[in-house]
Amino acid sequence: MMENTVFMSFTFYSTILILKMYVVAIITGQVRLRKKAFANPEDALRNGGLQYYRDDPDVERCRRAHRNDMENIFPFLFLGAIYSLLDPSPAVARIHFFIFCVGRIVHTIAYLLRLKAPTRSVAYGVAQLPCFSMALQILLATTPYCCFLLSTAAEPCAAWNSWCLQKGLEMSRVALNHPAGEYRCSAVSPESCHVGEERLGPGYRRMTNPRELLCHAAVPKRQGLVQATAACNGAPLWRTRQEEASAV
């Protein structure tokens, strides 16, 4: 890790930003003491009385600057650390870190010294650019891995469906080789999962029944079998003559 020049650059600029946050916190405390505006009653009692348990615009300005640092520097620490592991160009990475660091320093100075607008807003916007750039590069680098996981998770389902279809086709071939009798075939389309109705030959037809999402199978109706079930979902592959007549 320490041999990674990009990570070393990230560590340098991150340390500067964290020290800057400490400085802003110290400034906030000093402004409280100078303006005698304390957030806790025990601090006010120690420094003159409960009348100093109050808010002050200057103290609130320092607090807003500190809060803005936390809202932006903490995400940068995460993005910069992950970005450093992607083996980016050291020069490009240093530009990212430098722009963010300078933008945050200028933002804090403009906030505390009440610099004329839009100095603070421009500094804020400039500092966001490298963060968006790093986030986009992280997403581009990790998206193929996420797609691989999704495809891997889908493989068992695809294999199961393929096995179901193969078994159904085997049953169809066995049934079609039967010498005589009427045949009923329930079939499911892998694309639309729709069971259609059509004439397939003498004494053989596919019945419409959207509730039966079955593998392709054909069986003799004259056998009157009702106990067989599809390997895919446990639905019946065929009905008796009376059940089919009532359904039609």
N, C-alpha and C positions, 0 to 999 in steps of 0.2 A: 504493500500500500504506500509506504513512504517513498518508493521509487517512482510512483506515478506523479509526474510533474503537474498534470492538471489538478490532481487532488491536493497537491501542495499549494498551488495557487489558490484553490478554493479555500483551503484552511487559512491562508494568510488574510484574504479579504473577509472571510467570515469572522475571524478574530477581531479585525478592525471594527466591523459592524457591531459585534457584541460589546466591545469596549465603548463604542459610541452610545449604546443603550444604557450602559452603566453611568456614563457621564450625564445623560439626560435625566436619569433617576436622581443623581446627586444634585443637579441643578434644581429639580423640582423640590427636593427637600430644603435647599437653601432659600428658595423663593418663599416657601411656607414660613420659614423662620423669620425672614425679613419682613414679610407682609402680615405676619401673625394671623394666618388663616389655616387652622388645623382641622383635619378630617375626623379626629377622635376627641371626645371630651376630656379624657385624662391628659392628652397632650396640651389642650388649651388650659386646663387647671395648672399644669406645671409651668406654663409660660405666661401667666397673667390673669387667667380667669375664663369662665365659660363664654364671655362675650367674644372670645377669639375662636370659638367653635363655629366656624362659618366658611363659606366659599369665597374665593377671590378670582377675578378674571385672569390674572397673570398665572396663578397656580393652575387653573383649569387649562390654560393654553399649554403649559409644560406637560400636563397630564395627557392632553390630546396628542401632542407630539410623541410622547412615549408610547401611547396606545397605538398610534399609527405605525410606529416602528415594529411593534410586536405583530401587527396584522400583516406586515409585508416581509420582514426579515425572517421570521420563522418559516414561512413557505419557501423562501429562498434557500434556507439551510437544507431543507429536504430535497428540493429540485436540484440544487448544486451538487449535493452528495451523490445522487443517482446519476446525474449527468456526467460526473467525473468518472464513473465506472463504465461508461459507454465508449471509452477510448476516443474522445473527440480530438480535434487538432488543438495542440497546446496554445497556439497563438489565438485561435478563435475563442477558446474557452477563457483565456485571460481577458479578452475584450468583453465577453459577457460579464465576468465577475467585476471588472473595473467599472463598467458603465453602471451596474447596479450599485456598487459601493459609493461612487461619486454622486449618483442621483439621490441616494438616501442621505448622504451628508449635506448636500445642498438643500434638500427638503427640510431637514431639521433646522439648519441655520435660518432658512426663510421663515419657518414657523416661529422660532423663538425670537428672532429679531424683527418680526413683522415687516418683512420685505414686501415691496409693492407687487401686487398681482399682475401677471399670472406666474410669478417666479416659482412659487411652491407647486402649483399645478403642473407646470412644465417639468419640474424635477421629478414629480411623482410619475408622470406619464413616461418619461424617458427611462426611469428605473424599472418600469413594468415590462419594457420591450425584451430585455434578456430573459426575464422569467417566462414570458410566453414562448420565446424561442426554445428555451431548454425544455419546457413542458411538451412542446410539439415534437421535438426530437426524441424525447423519452417515449411518447406514444407511438411514433413511427418505428422505434426500435423494439418495442414490446408487443405491438399488435400481431405480428406473425406468430409469436409464441402463444398468444391467447387463442388465435385461430387454430393452431395445432392442437391445443387442449380440447377445443370444441369438436374438432374432427375426430380426435381420439375417443372422446366420450360417445360420439355417434356411431363408432364402428361396431360395438356390441349389438346395438339396435338394428343396424343394417344387416349384420350377420344373422341375427335371429329371424328377421323378415325374409331373408334369402332362404334360410332353412325351411321356413313355413311354406314358401312358394314351391320349393323343390318337392316337399312332401305332398303338397296338393296336386302337383302335376303327375307325380307317380300314381296317386289314387285315380286321377283322371284316366291315365293310360290303362290301368287295370280295369276300370269300369267300362271303357269303350271297347275293350276286347271281349266283353261279355257277349255271348251269341244272340241273345234276344232280350226284349224288354224295353221299357221306357226309361230314360235317364234324365235326371235333374242335376243341373250344374250351377253352383253358386260360385261367383268369381269376384275378385276385388282388383281394381286397377291401382297399381302403386302410385300413379300420378294423381288420380282424382278420388280414389276410394269410393267409386260409384259402381253399383251392381246393375247391369243392364239386362235387357230381355231381347233375345233374338233366336231364330231358328238355326240349329246347328246340324241338323240331319234327321233321318227317320227316328222318331221316338226320342229325340234328344233336344232339350232346350234349356236356356239359361233363364231363370226366373228373377224377377225384380224384387228385391227385399233390402232396402238401405240399411236395416238394422244388422244384417248379417255381413260383417266385414271379414270375409273368409279368404283363405287361399283357394286357388283354382282346384276344384274337385268335382268329379262327376260320379254318381253312384246309381245303381238300378233302383228305380222306384218300386218295382214289383216285390223286392225283398222286404219292404216295409220296415226298414231299420230306423231306429230312433235313438239308439244309445251312442252312436259315434259323435265325436266332437272335433272341432278344428284344433290343430296344434297351436294356432296363433293365439286365440282368445277364448277358447272353450265354448264357442257358439255351436249349435247343431249344424251339421253339414247337410242334412236332408230331413224331410218330414214323411209321415205316412201318407197314404193316398187321401184319407179323410182330411188331414190337416192341410194338405196342399190344395184340395178342392175348396175348402173354406177360405183359404188365404187368397186364392185367385178369384 
